[in-house]
Amino acid sequence: MSSLDQNHSGCRDKTTVAGDSSDIHELAKQPLQGLKLASHAVLEEAQQSGRVICSKCGGSRMFFCYTCCSLVGVGVHDIPITKLPLKIDIIKHPNETDGKSTAVHAKILAPNDVTIYTYPCIPEFEREKVVLVFPGPQAVSVQDMLHCLRDRSNSRSQNHFDEPCPKKLKTERVEGATHTDITPESGTPDETESLESRMSPLQRVVFIDSTWNQTNRISSDERLQGFVQVELKTRKTCFWRSQKGKPDTYLSTIEAIYYFLKDFHQHCLSLEYKGEYDNLLFFYSYLHSVVNKAKISAGKC
């Protein structure tokens, strides 16, 4: 799943790039430039200190333990915790190598909004309030998904017109945390109602974390059938673990989450994007630069 769209303005500084053609060529090779990220100084320092033993599983780790989804050698106050507008559920393939998965990035950076399940564990979903981000012939764009959800919701309401319609979305409990409907932390009642109406009826977003050759086992599970399916067709991956024979629009898990939320923010909430979710790529962008430097040093770039 993996090089971010180099032509997308969200990955560029808004200032004009000055310099000769070599400077511009160098910038083009760095697709993650222009993101509004917290300082990587803490990661640079941790890298210099070397690997640390995870206190939970005893594994030797750098920055975080991908087995325990916990920080290692870095404090929670040193990383940018991100608040998301939706709840994210990740269904992880049991044979997916933990150390190669980027799903853990999302869990560590947005711990209150991201839950990871290992297949065959799949939670119960209300299909009219959830979308599955996965490519397919029936998949729609982020721009069209709310319209599809509302059509389904209206159709269901017509079939159950005798049932009372609740004024608030149902509260859900996942792994000990209570999730309620999303409301802005501030704003007038009219602004709050407007934002809620734009988000409704979407509550949760499901992603599959697996190599592309293994995804069929999860995507074909009957418990994930019947969802509105969303595909990010215009994005390109910059994941350093490219998968042979797969198009560059097949994104890594953390890229897919980031791009989905960015499109949702702009096209569904109709809000100007100001880097609200860029820090989801905090670890990813740093590791991307480390891998690129190593390739350059080895003469592979």
BALOBA-1460 file (C-alpha; in Angstrom, 3 decimals):
// residues 301
<rec num="1" residu="m" x="0.000" y="0.000" z="0.000"/>
<rec num="2" residu="s" x="2.622" y="3.079" z="-0.370"/>
<rec num="3" residu="s" x="5.101" y="7.942" z="-2.657"/>
<rec num="4" residu="l" x="2.531" y="10.676" z="-1.734"/>
<rec num="5" residu="d" x="1.051" y="12.560" z="-4.668"/>
<rec num="6" residu="q" x="3.861" y="14.856" z="-5.705"/>
<rec num="7" residu="n" x="1.462" y="17.110" z="-7.573"/>
<rec num="8" residu="h" x="-0.867" y="17.623" z="-4.624"/>
<rec num="9" residu="s" x="-0.714" y="21.102" z="-3.098"/>
<rec num="10" residu="g" x="-1.260" y="19.736" z="0.413"/>
<rec num="11" residu="c" x="2.280" y="18.349" z="0.335"/>
<rec num="12" residu="r" x="3.874" y="21.578" z="-0.755"/>
<rec num="13" residu="d" x="4.818" y="24.794" z="0.931"/>
<rec num="14" residu="k" x="2.650" y="27.672" z="-0.274"/>
<rec num="15" residu="t" x="5.723" y="29.835" z="-0.743"/>
<rec num="16" residu="t" x="7.388" y="29.875" z="-4.138"/>
<rec num="17" residu="v" x="10.448" y="27.668" z="-4.500"/>
<rec num="18" residu="a" x="13.410" y="29.684" z="-5.675"/>
<rec num="19" residu="g" x="16.620" y="28.267" z="-7.085"/>
<rec num="20" residu="d" x="18.044" y="26.482" z="-10.084"/>
<rec num="21" residu="s" x="16.672" y="23.376" z="-11.738"/>
<rec num="22" residu="s" x="18.705" y="21.093" z="-9.473"/>
<rec num="23" residu="d" x="16.964" y="22.565" z="-6.418"/>
<rec num="24" residu="i" x="13.553" y="21.985" z="-7.976"/>
<rec num="25" residu="h" x="14.534" y="18.443" z="-8.958"/>
<rec num="26" residu="e" x="15.630" y="17.752" z="-5.397"/>
<rec num="27" residu="l" x="12.307" y="19.044" z="-4.052"/>
<rec num="28" residu="a" x="10.409" y="16.815" z="-6.464"/>
<rec num="29" residu="k" x="12.200" y="13.825" z="-4.946"/>
<rec num="30" residu="q" x="10.839" y="14.766" z="-1.507"/>
<rec num="31" residu="p" x="7.055" y="14.306" z="-1.714"/>
<rec num="32" residu="l" x="6.471" y="14.887" z="2.002"/>
<rec num="33" residu="q" x="7.779" y="18.441" z="1.990"/>
<rec num="34" residu="g" x="5.435" y="21.235" z="3.095"/>
<rec num="35" residu="l" x="3.566" y="19.303" z="5.801"/>
<rec num="36" residu="k" x="2.826" y="21.099" z="9.059"/>
<rec num="37" residu="l" x="4.620" y="18.710" z="11.378"/>
<rec num="38" residu="a" x="5.867" y="18.829" z="14.936"/>
<rec num="39" residu="s" x="9.653" y="18.941" z="15.260"/>
<rec num="40" residu="h" x="11.464" y="15.699" z="14.526"/>
<rec num="41" residu="a" x="14.235" y="16.666" z="16.961"/>
<rec num="42" residu="v" x="12.968" y="14.162" z="19.542"/>
<rec num="43" residu="l" x="13.136" y="11.354" z="16.960"/>
<rec num="44" residu="e" x="16.616" y="12.380" z="15.850"/>
<rec num="45" residu="e" x="17.770" y="12.288" z="19.473"/>
<rec num="46" residu="a" x="16.131" y="8.920" z="20.073"/>
<rec num="47" residu="q" x="17.732" y="7.505" z="16.930"/>
<rec num="48" residu="q" x="21.148" y="8.593" z="18.112"/>
<rec num="49" residu="s" x="20.536" y="6.875" z="21.461"/>
<rec num="50" residu="g" x="19.733" y="3.624" z="19.703"/>
<rec num="51" residu="r" x="17.163" y="0.912" z="20.266"/>
<rec num="52" residu="v" x="15.414" y="0.476" z="23.602"/>
<rec num="53" residu="i" x="13.870" y="-2.630" z="25.161"/>
<rec num="54" residu="c" x="10.079" y="-2.476" z="25.363"/>
<rec num="55" residu="s" x="9.010" y="-2.872" z="28.971"/>
<rec num="56" residu="k" x="5.869" y="-4.769" z="27.928"/>
<rec num="57" residu="c" x="7.102" y="-7.410" z="25.487"/>
<rec num="58" residu="g" x="10.883" y="-7.224" z="25.809"/>
<rec num="59" residu="g" x="11.411" y="-6.458" z="22.115"/>
<rec num="60" residu="s" x="14.183" y="-4.192" z="20.905"/>
<rec num="61" residu="r" x="12.472" y="-1.157" z="19.384"/>
<rec num="62" residu="m" x="13.057" y="2.317" z="17.997"/>
<rec num="63" residu="f" x="10.563" y="5.139" z="18.773"/>
<rec num="64" residu="f" x="7.620" y="2.803" z="19.435"/>
<rec num="65" residu="c" x="6.798" y="-0.837" z="19.935"/>
<rec num="66" residu="y" x="4.785" y="-2.027" z="16.946"/>
<rec num="67" residu="t" x="3.717" y="-5.101" z="18.921"/>
<rec num="68" residu="c" x="2.349" y="-3.274" z="21.962"/>
<rec num="69" residu="c" x="1.386" y="0.009" z="20.248"/>
<rec num="70" residu="s" x="3.315" y="1.958" z="22.857"/>
<rec num="71" residu="l" x="6.113" y="4.516" z="22.799"/>
<rec num="72" residu="v" x="9.681" y="3.362" z="23.477"/>
<rec num="73" residu="g" x="12.492" y="5.790" z="24.209"/>
<rec num="74" residu="v" x="10.127" y="8.692" z="23.511"/>
<rec num="75" residu="g" x="7.692" y="10.304" z="25.944"/>
<rec num="76" residu="v" x="4.009" y="10.838" z="25.190"/>
<rec num="77" residu="h" x="4.525" y="14.586" z="25.673"/>
<rec num="78" residu="d" x="7.204" y="14.550" z="22.966"/>
<rec num="79" residu="i" x="4.879" y="13.499" z="20.153"/>
<rec num="80" residu="p" x="1.940" y="15.347" z="18.561"/>
<rec num="81" residu="i" x="-1.286" y="13.658" z="19.681"/>
<rec num="82" residu="t" x="-3.917" y="14.321" z="17.022"/>
<rec num="83" residu="k" x="-7.695" y="14.638" z="17.412"/>
<rec num="84" residu="l" x="-9.651" y="13.159" z="14.514"/>
<rec num="85" residu="p" x="-13.171" y="14.116" z="13.373"/>
<rec num="86" residu="l" x="-14.187" y="10.450" z="12.994"/>
<rec num="87" residu="k" x="-13.486" y="7.135" z="14.677"/>
<rec num="88" residu="i" x="-11.086" y="4.897" z="12.756"/>
<rec num="89" residu="d" x="-11.236" y="1.091" z="12.929"/>
<rec num="90" residu="i" x="-8.354" y="-0.868" z="11.398"/>
<rec num="91" residu="i" x="-8.773" y="-4.574" z="10.619"/>
<rec num="92" residu="k" x="-5.287" y="-6.071" z="10.585"/>
<rec num="93" residu="h" x="-4.414" y="-9.283" z="8.771"/>
<rec num="94" residu="p" x="-3.024" y="-11.865" z="11.253"/>
<rec num="95" residu="n" x="-0.061" y="-12.548" z="8.956"/>
<rec num="96" residu="e" x="0.810" y="-8.896" z="8.457"/>
<rec num="97" residu="t" x="4.316" y="-8.288" z="9.801"/>
<rec num="98" residu="d" x="3.923" y="-5.862" z="12.709"/>
<rec num="99" residu="g" x="7.229" y="-4.148" z="12.004"/>
<rec num="100" residu="k" x="6.213" y="-3.365" z="8.426"/>
<rec num="101" residu="s" x="2.747" y="-2.019" z="9.213"/>
<rec num="102" residu="t" x="2.040" y="1.708" z="9.441"/>
<rec num="103" residu="a" x="-1.275" y="1.162" z="11.261"/>
<rec num="104" residu="v" x="0.510" y="1.513" z="14.589"/>
<rec num="105" residu="h" x="1.438" y="5.097" z="13.636"/>
<rec num="106" residu="a" x="-2.242" y="6.018" z="13.641"/>
<rec num="107" residu="k" x="-2.936" y="4.276" z="16.948"/>
<rec num="108" residu="i" x="-0.051" y="5.996" z="18.732"/>
<rec num="109" residu="l" x="-0.664" y="9.457" z="17.265"/>
<rec num="110" residu="a" x="-4.476" y="9.387" z="17.614"/>
<rec num="111" residu="p" x="-5.005" y="6.947" z="20.514"/>
<rec num="112" residu="n" x="-8.508" y="8.160" z="21.395"/>
<rec num="113" residu="d" x="-9.857" y="7.804" z="17.864"/>
<rec num="114" residu="v" x="-8.143" y="4.723" z="16.426"/>
<rec num="115" residu="t" x="-8.762" y="1.061" z="17.281"/>
<rec num="116" residu="i" x="-6.868" y="-1.864" z="15.761"/>
<rec num="117" residu="y" x="-8.490" y="-5.304" z="15.493"/>
<rec num="118" residu="t" x="-6.698" y="-8.460" z="14.401"/>
<rec num="119" residu="y" x="-8.701" y="-10.528" z="11.936"/>
<rec num="120" residu="p" x="-10.902" y="-12.574" z="12.333"/>
<rec num="121" residu="c" x="-11.983" y="-10.138" z="15.060"/>
<rec num="122" residu="i" x="-14.330" y="-7.610" z="13.438"/>
<rec num="123" residu="p" x="-16.661" y="-5.428" z="15.537"/>
<rec num="124" residu="e" x="-20.346" y="-5.076" z="14.770"/>
<rec num="125" residu="f" x="-21.091" y="-2.063" z="12.587"/>
<rec num="126" residu="e" x="-24.198" y="-0.140" z="11.636"/>
<rec num="127" residu="r" x="-23.794" y="-0.264" z="7.874"/>
<rec num="128" residu="e" x="-25.685" y="2.981" z="7.308"/>
<rec num="129" residu="k" x="-23.147" y="4.876" z="9.433"/>
<rec num="130" residu="v" x="-19.842" y="3.317" z="8.350"/>
<rec num="131" residu="v" x="-17.716" y="3.326" z="5.195"/>
<rec num="132" residu="l" x="-14.993" y="0.893" z="4.152"/>
<rec num="133" residu="v" x="-11.935" y="2.422" z="2.501"/>
<rec num="134" residu="f" x="-10.876" y="-0.182" z="-0.027"/>
<rec num="135" residu="p" x="-10.596" y="-0.130" z="-3.842"/>
<rec num="136" residu="g" x="-13.149" y="-1.952" z="-5.950"/>
<rec num="137" residu="p" x="-15.527" y="-1.653" z="-8.908"/>
<rec num="138" residu="q" x="-18.336" y="-0.302" z="-6.699"/>
<rec num="139" residu="a" x="-16.138" y="2.124" z="-4.763"/>
<rec num="140" residu="v" x="-17.010" y="5.833" z="-4.728"/>
<rec num="141" residu="s" x="-14.967" y="8.942" z="-3.969"/>
<rec num="142" residu="v" x="-14.874" y="10.665" z="-0.601"/>
<rec num="143" residu="q" x="-16.909" y="13.467" z="-2.185"/>
<rec num="144" residu="d" x="-19.742" y="11.080" z="-3.052"/>
<rec num="145" residu="m" x="-19.792" y="8.804" z="0.000"/>
<rec num="146" residu="l" x="-22.047" y="10.939" z="2.241"/>
<rec num="147" residu="h" x="-24.614" y="11.139" z="-0.532"/>
<rec num="148" residu="c" x="-24.550" y="7.340" z="-0.771"/>
<rec num="149" residu="l" x="-24.896" y="6.976" z="3.001"/>
<rec num="150" residu="r" x="-27.825" y="9.389" z="3.135"/>
<rec num="151" residu="d" x="-29.574" y="7.527" z="0.322"/>
<rec num="152" residu="r" x="-29.242" y="4.285" z="2.253"/>
<rec num="153" residu="s" x="-30.345" y="5.927" z="5.486"/>
<rec num="154" residu="n" x="-33.400" y="7.469" z="3.817"/>
<rec num="155" residu="s" x="-34.268" y="4.160" z="2.206"/>
<rec num="156" residu="r" x="-34.064" y="2.398" z="5.538"/>
<rec num="157" residu="s" x="-36.157" y="5.103" z="7.228"/>
<rec num="158" residu="q" x="-38.915" y="4.648" z="4.657"/>
<rec num="159" residu="n" x="-38.948" y="0.935" z="5.413"/>
<rec num="160" residu="h" x="-39.176" y="1.581" z="9.155"/>
<rec num="161" residu="f" x="-41.363" y="4.696" z="9.249"/>
<rec num="162" residu="d" x="-43.140" y="3.513" z="12.412"/>
<rec num="163" residu="e" x="-39.919" y="3.554" z="14.425"/>
<rec num="164" residu="p" x="-39.032" y="6.778" z="16.314"/>
<rec num="165" residu="c" x="-35.998" y="8.603" z="14.954"/>
<rec num="166" residu="p" x="-33.420" y="9.310" z="17.687"/>
<rec num="167" residu="k" x="-32.202" y="12.875" z="17.973"/>
<rec num="168" residu="k" x="-28.642" y="11.850" z="18.787"/>
<rec num="169" residu="l" x="-26.386" y="9.198" z="17.389"/>
<rec num="170" residu="k" x="-26.013" y="6.116" z="19.550"/>
<rec num="171" residu="t" x="-23.072" y="5.998" z="21.941"/>
<rec num="172" residu="e" x="-20.638" y="3.174" z="21.275"/>
<rec num="173" residu="r" x="-18.150" y="1.540" z="23.600"/>
<rec num="174" residu="v" x="-14.945" y="0.129" z="22.155"/>
<rec num="175" residu="e" x="-12.075" y="-1.230" z="24.237"/>
<rec num="176" residu="g" x="-13.229" y="0.608" z="27.339"/>
<rec num="177" residu="a" x="-13.533" y="3.995" z="25.668"/>
<rec num="178" residu="t" x="-16.869" y="5.718" z="25.083"/>
<rec num="179" residu="h" x="-17.350" y="7.188" z="21.634"/>
<rec num="180" residu="t" x="-20.201" y="9.612" z="21.036"/>
<rec num="181" residu="d" x="-21.208" y="11.662" z="18.053"/>
<rec num="182" residu="i" x="-18.662" y="14.212" z="16.913"/>
<rec num="183" residu="t" x="-19.198" y="17.827" z="17.917"/>
<rec num="184" residu="p" x="-16.810" y="20.770" z="17.644"/>
<rec num="185" residu="e" x="-15.144" y="21.860" z="20.851"/>
<rec num="186" residu="s" x="-16.320" y="25.409" z="20.363"/>
<rec num="187" residu="g" x="-18.715" y="27.414" z="18.242"/>
<rec num="188" residu="t" x="-22.264" y="28.665" z="18.276"/>
<rec num="189" residu="p" x="-25.233" y="26.244" z="18.346"/>
<rec num="190" residu="d" x="-25.893" y="27.029" z="14.674"/>
<rec num="191" residu="e" x="-22.266" y="26.229" z="13.765"/>
<rec num="192" residu="t" x="-22.401" y="23.002" z="15.747"/>
<rec num="193" residu="e" x="-25.657" y="21.933" z="14.106"/>
<rec num="194" residu="s" x="-24.276" y="22.801" z="10.676"/>
<rec num="195" residu="l" x="-21.137" y="20.702" z="11.198"/>
<rec num="196" residu="e" x="-23.122" y="17.755" z="12.544"/>
<rec num="197" residu="s" x="-25.524" y="17.903" z="9.596"/>
<rec num="198" residu="r" x="-22.624" y="17.824" z="7.158"/>
<rec num="199" residu="m" x="-21.070" y="14.791" z="8.882"/>
<rec num="200" residu="s" x="-24.291" y="12.866" z="9.400"/>
<rec num="201" residu="p" x="-24.821" y="9.957" z="9.059"/>
<rec num="202" residu="l" x="-21.127" y="8.942" z="9.002"/>
<rec num="203" residu="q" x="-19.720" y="7.757" z="12.343"/>
<rec num="204" residu="r" x="-16.827" y="5.430" z="11.631"/>
<rec num="205" residu="v" x="-14.345" y="4.574" z="8.892"/>
<rec num="206" residu="v" x="-12.876" y="1.096" z="8.403"/>
<rec num="207" residu="f" x="-9.448" y="0.377" z="6.896"/>
<rec num="208" residu="i" x="-7.821" y="-2.966" z="6.109"/>
<rec num="209" residu="d" x="-4.179" y="-3.331" z="7.158"/>
<rec num="210" residu="s" x="-2.528" y="-6.007" z="5.058"/>
<rec num="211" residu="t" x="-0.261" y="-6.575" z="2.110"/>
<rec num="212" residu="w" x="-2.281" y="-6.213" z="-1.059"/>
<rec num="213" residu="n" x="-1.817" y="-9.883" z="-1.883"/>
<rec num="214" residu="q" x="-3.495" y="-10.835" z="1.410"/>
<rec num="215" residu="t" x="-6.403" y="-8.402" z="1.431"/>
<rec num="216" residu="n" x="-8.954" y="-10.680" z="-0.215"/>
<rec num="217" residu="r" x="-9.310" y="-12.788" z="2.914"/>
<rec num="218" residu="i" x="-10.549" y="-9.781" z="4.887"/>
<rec num="219" residu="s" x="-12.316" y="-7.765" z="2.174"/>
<rec num="220" residu="s" x="-14.411" y="-10.790" z="1.184"/>
<rec num="221" residu="d" x="-15.536" y="-11.506" z="4.747"/>
<rec num="222" residu="e" x="-19.350" y="-11.422" z="4.894"/>
<rec num="223" residu="r" x="-19.219" y="-9.091" z="7.894"/>
<rec num="224" residu="l" x="-17.688" y="-6.387" z="5.684"/>
<rec num="225" residu="q" x="-20.146" y="-6.763" z="2.830"/>
<rec num="226" residu="g" x="-22.798" y="-4.166" z="2.073"/>
<rec num="227" residu="f" x="-20.812" y="-1.136" z="3.197"/>
<rec num="228" residu="v" x="-20.393" y="1.986" z="1.131"/>
<rec num="229" residu="q" x="-16.905" y="1.435" z="-0.276"/>
<rec num="230" residu="v" x="-14.525" y="4.363" z="-0.771"/>
<rec num="231" residu="e" x="-11.431" y="4.507" z="-2.972"/>
<rec num="232" residu="l" x="-8.741" y="7.188" z="-2.986"/>
<rec num="233" residu="k" x="-8.115" y="7.032" z="-6.717"/>
<rec num="234" residu="t" x="-6.093" y="10.210" z="-7.196"/>
<rec num="235" residu="r" x="-3.444" y="9.693" z="-4.505"/>
<rec num="236" residu="k" x="-0.032" y="8.134" z="-5.004"/>
<rec num="237" residu="t" x="2.064" y="6.330" z="-2.460"/>
<rec num="238" residu="c" x="5.620" y="7.078" z="-1.380"/>
<rec num="239" residu="f" x="5.934" y="4.042" z="0.863"/>
<rec num="240" residu="w" x="9.471" y="2.681" z="0.763"/>
<rec num="241" residu="r" x="8.193" y="-0.908" z="0.786"/>
<rec num="242" residu="s" x="6.636" y="-0.899" z="-2.669"/>
<rec num="243" residu="q" x="4.738" y="-4.006" z="-3.735"/>
<rec num="244" residu="k" x="5.574" y="-5.359" z="-7.169"/>
<rec num="245" residu="g" x="2.769" y="-5.471" z="-9.673"/>
<rec num="246" residu="k" x="0.545" y="-3.053" z="-7.763"/>
<rec num="247" residu="p" x="-0.331" y="0.497" z="-8.935"/>
<rec num="248" residu="d" x="1.123" y="3.482" z="-7.092"/>
<rec num="249" residu="t" x="-2.409" y="4.477" z="-6.064"/>
<rec num="250" residu="y" x="-2.372" y="1.595" z="-3.568"/>
<rec num="251" residu="l" x="-1.506" y="3.424" z="-0.368"/>
<rec num="252" residu="s" x="0.020" y="2.373" z="2.924"/>
<rec num="253" residu="t" x="-2.455" y="2.339" z="5.810"/>
<rec num="254" residu="i" x="-1.301" y="5.612" z="7.369"/>
<rec num="255" residu="e" x="-1.319" y="7.344" z="3.964"/>
<rec num="256" residu="a" x="-4.861" y="6.139" z="3.308"/>
<rec num="257" residu="i" x="-6.069" y="7.410" z="6.695"/>
<rec num="258" residu="y" x="-4.365" y="10.764" z="6.206"/>
<rec num="259" residu="y" x="-5.672" y="11.348" z="2.695"/>
<rec num="260" residu="f" x="-9.168" y="10.195" z="3.571"/>
<rec num="261" residu="l" x="-9.381" y="12.643" z="6.492"/>
<rec num="262" residu="k" x="-7.950" y="15.469" z="4.414"/>
<rec num="263" residu="d" x="-10.518" y="14.902" z="1.658"/>
<rec num="264" residu="f" x="-13.271" y="14.535" z="4.245"/>
<rec num="265" residu="h" x="-12.278" y="17.836" z="5.855"/>
<rec num="266" residu="q" x="-12.306" y="19.706" z="2.551"/>
<rec num="267" residu="h" x="-15.083" y="18.064" z="0.565"/>
<rec num="268" residu="c" x="-17.511" y="16.847" z="3.228"/>
<rec num="269" residu="l" x="-17.107" y="19.415" z="5.990"/>
<rec num="270" residu="s" x="-16.406" y="22.171" z="3.437"/>
<rec num="271" residu="l" x="-13.599" y="23.537" z="5.568"/>
<rec num="272" residu="e" x="-10.253" y="24.962" z="4.508"/>
<rec num="273" residu="y" x="-7.504" y="22.486" z="5.258"/>
<rec num="274" residu="k" x="-4.804" y="23.983" z="7.475"/>
<rec num="275" residu="g" x="-2.720" y="20.929" z="8.262"/>
<rec num="276" residu="e" x="-5.030" y="19.568" z="10.963"/>
<rec num="277" residu="y" x="-4.051" y="15.927" z="10.295"/>
<rec num="278" residu="d" x="-0.512" y="16.352" z="8.959"/>
<rec num="279" residu="n" x="0.958" y="15.039" z="12.202"/>
<rec num="280" residu="l" x="-0.525" y="11.631" z="11.450"/>
<rec num="281" residu="l" x="2.541" y="11.430" z="9.189"/>
<rec num="282" residu="f" x="4.912" y="12.404" z="12.027"/>
<rec num="283" residu="f" x="6.658" y="9.011" z="12.180"/>
<rec num="284" residu="y" x="6.057" y="8.166" z="8.535"/>
<rec num="285" residu="s" x="7.677" y="11.319" z="7.164"/>
<rec num="286" residu="y" x="10.711" y="10.906" z="9.424"/>
<rec num="287" residu="l" x="11.196" y="7.249" z="8.489"/>
<rec num="288" residu="h" x="10.724" y="8.195" z="4.838"/>
<rec num="289" residu="s" x="13.609" y="10.673" z="5.091"/>
<rec num="290" residu="v" x="15.804" y="8.140" z="6.927"/>
<rec num="291" residu="v" x="15.196" y="5.485" z="4.263"/>
<rec num="292" residu="n" x="15.859" y="7.963" z="1.440"/>
<rec num="293" residu="k" x="19.125" y="9.093" z="3.017"/>
<rec num="294" residu="a" x="20.210" y="5.478" z="3.391"/>
<rec num="295" residu="k" x="19.420" y="4.805" z="-0.277"/>
<rec num="296" residu="i" x="21.379" y="7.871" z="-1.364"/>
<rec num="297" residu="s" x="24.344" y="6.814" z="0.762"/>
<rec num="298" residu="a" x="24.201" y="3.347" z="-0.799"/>
<rec num="299" residu="g" x="24.025" y="4.870" z="-4.290"/>
<rec num="300" residu="k" x="20.522" y="3.508" z="-4.933"/>
<rec num="301" residu="c" x="18.938" y="6.889" z="-5.631"/>
